[in-house]
Amino acid sequence: SEQMSKATKVTTVIFDLGGVVLDSPFAQFSLLEQKLGFEKHTLSKMLVFAGPSGPFERMERGEIDPEPFKRLFEQDCAKAGLKVDGNALFACMANSRPRPIFLEAIRVLRKNGFKTAAITNDWIGVDQTLKAAGITELFDIIVHSSKEGIRKPAKRIYEIALERLGVAADHCVFLDDIAMNLKEPRNMGMKTIRVGVNNPEDALRELGDLLGLQLVHLASKL
């Protein structure tokens, strides 16, 4: 009914950055793991399993800079019997290139009157990189974990985005490549779309279908 469609009209699209708008750093990790002769996922597990008090999550909350992160992560790896160069690892993390199909889709969304935003688990200094790369101007707001002192999947970081945008959750769709990060937004009433590792353009097709827009052009198929 007319009433129904009005109530749930999506006006705002919120994106994760790494693994969505930008390449996933995890692909870069795989290459480094191969080079070092490690088992697959060794490095990503070391990063994630250290938990909230580990150097990775502390860096993403802006509690430490990249430099101490590199040293602390090297020490964690050494304790686990792994020799890892923190600079090489960080270079992988910082080497996420923009995905042209997503940049194009965001421009189409904006042209059609949608608000666009990003929520990113990042570290101090990423905002400058995004500005220089022309990414910042594609969004009404970007919420940085390193500036807020909280990271996805904490509910508060999504609330901050909604407050700054001035929109209700049920008028938003949120895209992320990590399933855990979609849970809170879904509970809050957002529509959510998981971005696949191997076929990120499928998520844009799903978004286009939801909004009634053509977001993937045949010419830009990967």
C-alpha positions in Angstrom: 0.0 0.0 0.0 1.0 3.7 -0.4 1.2 4.1 3.4 3.5 1.1 3.6 6.0 2.2 0.9 6.1 5.7 2.4 7.0 4.4 5.9 9.9 2.3 4.6 11.3 4.6 1.9 15.1 4.4 1.8 16.7 7.8 1.6 20.2 7.0 2.8 22.9 4.5 1.8 25.6 3.8 4.3 28.8 2.0 3.2 31.7 0.3 4.9 34.9 1.4 3.2 37.6 -1.4 3.2 36.2 -4.5 1.5 33.3 -2.5 0.0 34.1 0.9 -1.5 37.8 0.1 -1.3 39.5 -3.3 -2.0 39.7 -5.6 1.0 43.0 -5.6 2.9 42.5 -9.3 3.5 43.4 -10.1 -0.2 46.7 -8.3 0.4 47.3 -10.3 3.6 47.0 -13.5 1.6 49.8 -12.4 -0.7 52.0 -11.5 2.3 51.2 -14.9 4.0 52.2 -16.7 0.8 55.4 -14.7 0.6 56.3 -15.5 4.2 55.3 -19.1 3.8 52.5 -18.9 6.5 49.2 -20.8 6.4 46.3 -18.9 5.0 44.6 -16.5 7.4 47.5 -16.6 9.8 47.9 -12.8 9.9 44.2 -11.9 9.9 43.7 -14.3 12.8 46.6 -12.8 14.7 45.0 -9.3 14.2 41.5 -10.3 15.2 42.0 -12.9 17.9 44.0 -10.4 20.1 40.6 -8.9 20.9 39.8 -5.4 22.3 43.0 -5.1 24.2 45.1 -6.2 21.2 47.1 -3.6 19.1 44.8 -3.8 16.1 41.5 -2.9 17.9 43.4 -0.3 20.0 44.6 1.3 16.8 41.1 1.2 15.3 39.8 3.0 18.4 42.5 5.7 17.9 44.2 4.8 21.2 47.5 4.2 19.5 49.0 5.4 16.3 50.2 3.1 13.4 53.8 3.3 14.6 53.3 1.7 18.0 50.8 -0.7 16.4 53.5 -2.1 14.1 55.9 -2.7 17.0 53.2 -4.3 19.3 52.0 -6.5 16.5 55.5 -7.7 15.7 55.9 -8.6 19.4 52.6 -10.5 19.4 53.8 -12.4 16.3 57.2 -13.1 17.8 55.5 -14.6 20.9 53.6 -16.9 18.5 56.9 -17.9 16.8 56.2 -15.8 13.7 58.6 -13.3 12.2 56.6 -10.5 10.7 57.7 -7.0 9.6 55.2 -4.6 10.9 55.9 -2.1 8.1 55.2 -4.7 5.5 51.9 -5.7 7.2 50.8 -2.1 7.6 51.6 -1.4 3.9 49.2 -4.2 3.0 46.5 -2.6 5.2 47.0 0.8 3.8 47.1 -0.3 0.2 43.3 -0.6 -0.4 42.5 0.9 -3.8 39.1 2.4 -4.5 36.7 0.2 -6.6 35.6 2.2 -9.6 32.2 0.4 -9.8 31.4 1.5 -6.2 32.6 5.1 -6.8 30.4 5.3 -9.9 27.4 3.8 -8.0 27.8 6.4 -5.2 27.8 9.2 -7.8 24.6 7.8 -9.3 23.0 7.6 -5.8 23.8 11.2 -5.1 22.6 12.4 -8.5 19.3 10.7 -7.7 18.9 12.5 -4.4 20.1 9.8 -1.9 22.2 10.7 1.1 25.4 8.7 1.2 27.6 8.0 4.3 30.4 5.7 5.4 31.2 4.0 8.7 34.8 2.8 8.8 37.0 0.9 11.3 40.2 2.8 10.5 43.2 4.4 12.2 44.5 7.9 12.8 45.5 9.5 9.4 43.1 7.6 7.2 40.9 10.7 6.9 43.7 12.6 5.2 44.3 9.7 2.7 40.6 9.6 1.8 40.5 13.3 1.3 43.5 13.2 -1.0 42.0 10.3 -3.0 38.7 12.3 -3.6 36.7 9.7 -1.5 35.6 12.1 1.2 33.6 14.3 -1.1 31.4 11.3 -2.2 29.8 11.2 1.3 27.6 13.5 3.4 29.4 12.2 6.5 32.1 9.6 7.3 32.2 8.2 10.8 35.7 7.1 11.7 36.3 4.5 14.5 39.6 6.2 15.2 38.0 9.5 15.9 35.0 8.2 17.9 37.0 5.8 20.1 34.5 2.9 19.2 34.5 0.5 16.3 32.0 -1.7 14.5 30.1 -3.8 15.5 29.4 -1.6 18.6 25.8 -0.2 18.3 26.9 3.3 19.3 28.9 3.9 16.1 25.8 3.3 14.0 23.7 5.6 16.2 26.3 8.3 15.7 25.9 8.0 11.9 22.1 8.2 12.2 22.3 11.3 14.5 24.7 13.1 12.2 22.7 12.3 9.1 19.4 13.2 10.9 17.7 10.0 9.6 15.9 7.1 11.2 17.3 3.6 10.8 14.4 2.3 8.7 15.2 4.9 6.0 18.7 3.5 5.6 20.5 0.6 3.9 23.9 -0.5 5.2 26.5 -2.4 3.2 29.5 -4.2 4.8 31.6 -7.2 3.9 31.7 -8.6 7.4 28.5 -10.4 8.6 29.1 -9.5 12.2 28.9 -5.7 11.3 25.5 -6.1 9.8 23.8 -7.5 12.9 23.3 -4.3 14.9 22.1 -2.2 12.0 19.6 -4.9 11.1 18.3 -5.0 14.7 18.0 -1.2 14.6 15.8 -1.4 11.5 18.2 -0.8 8.7 18.1 -2.9 5.6 21.5 -4.6 5.2 23.5 -6.0 2.3 26.5 -8.2 2.6 29.2 -7.5 0.1 30.9 -10.7 -1.2 34.6 -11.1 -1.4 34.7 -12.4 -5.0 31.6 -10.7 -6.5 31.2 -7.3 -4.9 29.1 -6.1 -7.9 26.3 -8.4 -6.8 25.8 -6.2 -3.8 25.3 -3.2 -6.1 22.8 -5.1 -8.1 20.9 -5.9 -4.9 21.1 -2.3 -3.9 19.9 -1.2 -7.3 16.9 -3.5 -7.2 16.0 -2.3 -3.7 16.1 1.4 -4.8 14.9 1.0 -8.4 18.2 2.2 -9.9 20.6 0.9 -12.4 23.9 0.8 -10.5 25.9 -1.7 -12.4 26.6 -1.0 -16.1 27.6 -3.9 -18.4 30.8 -2.1 -19.4 32.1 -2.0 -15.9 31.7 -5.8 -15.3 35.0 -7.0 -13.7 
